[in-house]
Each structure stands twice: as structure tokens, then as C-alpha cells.
Amino acid sequence: MVNTDRLCRGCMNDNGGEKICSICGYDSSEDNASEFLAVGTWLNANRYLLGRVIEESGDGVTYIGWDNEINAVVNIKEYFPQGIAVRRPDRLTVTPDEDKALAFTRGINSFTDLFFKLRNQPESTAILRVVDIFEANGTMYAVQNTVSGTTLKSFLIRNGGTLKWEQVKPLFMPLLATISDLNSAGIVHRGISPDNIIVGRDGKLRLSGFCIKEVKVEHTEFLSYLASGYAAPEQYLENDTYSDSCDVYAIGAVMFRTLIGVTPPDAKDRLVNDRLSVPAKVTEVVPKGALVSIANTLKVDKTERVSSVERFYKMLETVSVGTAVVPSVAAKETAPKKQGLSGKNAAIIASAVTAVIFIILFIIFWILFGHLLTPNQDNSSTSDPSPIITDTSSVNSGYAPEGGTYPIPELVGKVYTDVYGEMQTEYSQFKFEVGGRIPSDKYPRGSICEIKVNGIVAKAGDKAPRDTVIEIYISQGPDKVTMPNIIGQSVDEAKSMLFDAGFYSDTIILRKAYDEFILPGQVFKVTYGEDDASIVAGTKVSLNELIIVYYREEEETGTDSGAVTE
């Protein structure tokens, strides 16, 4: 069983209970806004531990969480529609706002129906899996697994703004198949955009961000969340049917953005001026069949739009990979003959040149992007932090080594939180684990001060096979720090001063005792080490030794967070 006291409430990684997480930078003294569940709340018979809020939407709020039953990071979405629901003073119970009971009930029924349908989808479906649905605190909760990766929006930014058709087709076809299957099951997303498509470390796309239909249209009692440029025109109109044509429009807009580098104009503007232009340079490198198919998904009039995502899939299936490049290159090589070759010989030479160029291009493409075409093991159920989710790229910069080994990247001296994303994506051929924190006078706190492979210290440039586990050791700074003067301080203030001095919460023990000369709740003695030796302010002490803080018990006391209480 994992010691949940050591888990960061910002990323749910074991950081030893640090006040400031060296992995994600979350400050353990922070709490969620008062209208949301408090950080540290337990749900469903103490199975789920809640952390920080990672997303708000019209129908609810999503928290990062820890599943204490399977020891994994999860996302927990609470039905809590803005403007419809209110939180009671106990910070748990949810009730409808005044005169909003009917809307609240209608929404909670839609929420429950949506996530039960998602839970029943096959394992192969490219979504974040729904692992649990339960009722508590007057509302409903849906629990989903997490996947390590980044949003498509961030992925595109990190990769120059666009992808080539040779990358887009293998990336998007499985996602299109999933959206088609969801639509067939009666599930319409209505909010697909680069913000809720996840590019996983395994090179696969997954769809997230599901909400009830009431928040995906403009004219409703609920606060609407529409993605400009990706929401279909009919989502802005009253008395319209919001069918799966919305998903046809949205995924077409996403592919438009991915290939061309700009978001389509907002649908409300297109209702007045339906202009959708493609730069000439794009038409030279993207197959015409792909551009025409995408354009037909973006028809303002849904009766003229591609009829379904399934139909769109079949249209793109016939568009080959590589047809955009080879003909233009080959055209140069097959220019009018100047050496008196016969038509037959010229044709043979042109065909040979075309074939050679195609082979060369294919090899270059496979070297650069082959990892996107070759699916790795699905890690959607792992406990890697989500981001929610991380702003990183999944393009690997260490490909094509000899002998099946890869150079270990230069990590020592770098701040762990700064390179965490690169380790998960650009160096995804390795598996990185935090081995622990160790004292270092050379490297500042939070920096990587040592890496090991199989227990042996390694250095940048050393070669290791794919999937080698690289242990990361993070500097805790100097071994000894100065003890602050916490005598007479409140327990909370004393803990804060100790954290600021560099101590870790798992080495601090709070012990209640009686002293008639001190006020209730104040610290009156501090001891050090297993020998319980007294210590005074200004003394240099090791961060790895126990610090026992004695304080006078108040009339009513509760469990202190961030340190062990006896």
C-alpha cells in the first residue's frame, strides 16, 4: 500500500512529502477554491484521494486523484455545473441553486448516461478509460485513467505548428475510427479540439474532455463551452438538432489546423461570410484528395457536409501517403530530354529515378517518424502524471543508433521539473524513475545530481538498450541546514518555517505534550535525531534526521497535514 502522505497533491507522485514538489512545483500549502472540494478529500469509502483542480467545464470540475485500490493516478470529474449547483459550507455537499432544481436534475441524468456509455466502450477505443462511476455528496463522480503525453495543441507548437500528411494520416485514422464508433453508440462529443486530443508517449491519439450536451450549445441554461473555430455552426443556433455532424465538423477543423497551421474561422463568422482559404504552398505538399475531403467536413450547411465520421474515414483511407511529394520531385527528373534518348529509354530512366527517390524519401520518413507508425504497448492505465497534462513533444531525438543501443541524455545539473517532459517524450526509448533525493553541495535543490543504470552511476553519452530503467537522483541541497527559531510559534507557523529552511515533512514529527508556561497550540521544545537530543536555533542539522516538535495541545485539535502527528 502506498503511503499517501508522501504523494504530491499536484501530480500524485511520491515526492517524500515535500512542501514544494520537485517534480511539478506544486505548493502543498495551496488549496482548491472554496466552491470546490478541498485538497486531501477522500471519496468513495476512502478509495480516492483528491488533489488540485485540473479543469473546469460547464458541467463540472475535474481533479487529479489517487486510486488507493489499484495504486494509480486518476482524473476524477465531479458533476458541478456552474450557475446551476452550489456547494454547502461543509465543502462536500452539492445542491441545486435557487430555482435550478429541474436543470440540475436534467444535467445529472445526462452526465450519468454519458459516462456509463463511455465506460461500456471496448478497451481498444482511443479515449481515457472510465474506470468508476459513483454517487456521493448529492452529486455524481466519474473516474478516468490517465495517460502520459501532451495535448495536440502543445504538440503542434513544439513541432513547428504543422505536421505533414505522411504523419497526419497514421496518427488520425485510429482516432477517426474511435469517433465513428462512439457516434454509432450514441455518444457525440460536440467539443473536439486540439486542447482535448492527447498525443500519448506511445504515439497514439486519445480523445478526452467529454461533457454533457447541454454545455456544448450556445442557447441553454448551462454555461456553454464552445471551442472557437472547432464548434459547428449549428451549435450556435437555437432550435437545431445537434447530431454527430458536429463531430464531423470538429475533427475536420482539427485536421485543417494540423495540416495548414491555422484555426478555421469561427463558425459564427462563417455563417455571414463563408470563406475558407488554403495557402498555395499547402496544396503543393498535401494530396488534393485529403484537402477536398477536409473541406467537405467544414461545410456551413450540415446537409452539404460529409454525412458521418465513418464516411470521412473511408474518404481519407483512399488517399495514399507520399503522393504529395514524389510526383513533383519526379517531374524535375523527367524534364524534356536533351541527349537524343528515345521515348522508351526516357520513360525507363524516369521510372527508375522516381523509384529511387521514393525509396530514399521513404527511408528518411521512416527514420524520422517511424515511431509514430509503430504502436508501442498501450500505457493508458499507467500511473504517470496527467496534466492532467504535460506540455511536451513526443518526437524522439535519439533515433537510428547502432547495435540497438541509445545514448543516455545529458541530465545531471538540470532542474528535474524543467526536463521532466523531455524525459517522457524526446527520450521515451528509456524508462525514468526517481531513485530518491540525496544531499549535494554541488547541485542546487531540485536539480538532478546523479543518474544510475542497474545501480551503477552512469554519465551522458553512455549507451543503453531500449526500455532501460534510468534512476534519477534529485539534489536535496546541502546535507545540513540551519535550525530556525520556532519556540513560541504556532504549529502551522513552525511547520512553515521548517519547510522554508529546507526540511522535509516526512522527517518532522509533531508531538503533543503539556507545559503550563506556554499557550495552547504553541511550540515549546524541539529535539533532534533518534536520541531525542535538545536542539537550539542556529544549529546546523542534517535534513535526513528526525526533527521532533513538541507543542501544547489545544482544547480541540485536528490532524495536521504535511507532518506526522503523534
Secondary structure, 3 states (H helix, E strand, C coil): CCCHHHECCCCCCECCCCCECCCCCCECCCCCCCCCCCCCCEECCCCEEEEEEEEEECCEEEEEEEECCCCEEEEEEEECCCCCEEECCCCCCEEECCCCHHHHHHHHHHHHHHHHHHHCCCCCCCECCEEEEEEECCEEEEEEECCCEEEHHHHHHHCCCCCCHHHHHHHHHHHHHHHHHHHHCCCCCCCCCCCCEEEECCCCEEECCCCCHHHCCCCCCCCCCCCCCCCCHHHHCCCCCCCCHHHHHHHHHHHHHHHHCCCCCCHHHHCCCCCCCCCHHHHHHCCHHHHHHHHHHCCCCCCCCCCCHHHHHHHHHCCCCCCCCHHHHHHHHCCCCCCCCCHHHHHHHHHHHHHHHHHHHHHHHHHHHHHHHCCCCCCCCCCCCCCCCCCCCCCCCCCCCHHHEEECCCCCCCEHHHHHHHHHCCCCCCEEEEEEEECCCCCCCCEEEEEEECCEEECCCCEEECCCEEEEEEECCCCEEECCCCCCCEHHHHHHHHHHHCCCHHHEEEEEECCCCCCCCEEEEEEECCCCEECCCCCEEECCCCEEEEEECCCCCCCCCCCEEC
